[in-house]
Amino acid sequence: MPDRPTRKSRRQSRPGLVIGPTTGDADVQEEAGTPVLPRRERTVRAADARIEREIRRRLAAHGTLGKSAIEVTVRNGEVTLRGRVPDGPAKRIAEHIADAVAGAKNVKNELVTARES
């Protein structure tokens, strides 16, 4: 009976990951300075990035706000708007746009109008 060549499993051949033993140790360990984030944290970060992209897209598409310097940051669904807008109505519109994006839990509006500076 001829010997069959052994195949590497996909789990063994993935670079950057070390598969732990089945003795109750961690399944995945950090190798060569590459942190492995827990699944929930990766999911939250991906959701935050999606929310931020969508808010930026909507602000850029708005006629009044498209030329404004608005910085958008999202952390755990909490949106922060910073920067300068022409007037009070533009400030409120930016907040409404951010609040309307799915996944945005709360909007902290730190925008400054030209009159406030």
ABEGO torsion letter per residue (X at the ends): XBBBBBBBBAAAABBGBBBBBAAGBBABBBBGGBBBBBAAAAAAAAAAAAAAAAAAAAAAABAAAAABBBBBBBBGGBBBBBEBBABAAAAAAAAAAAAABBGBABBBBABBBAAAX
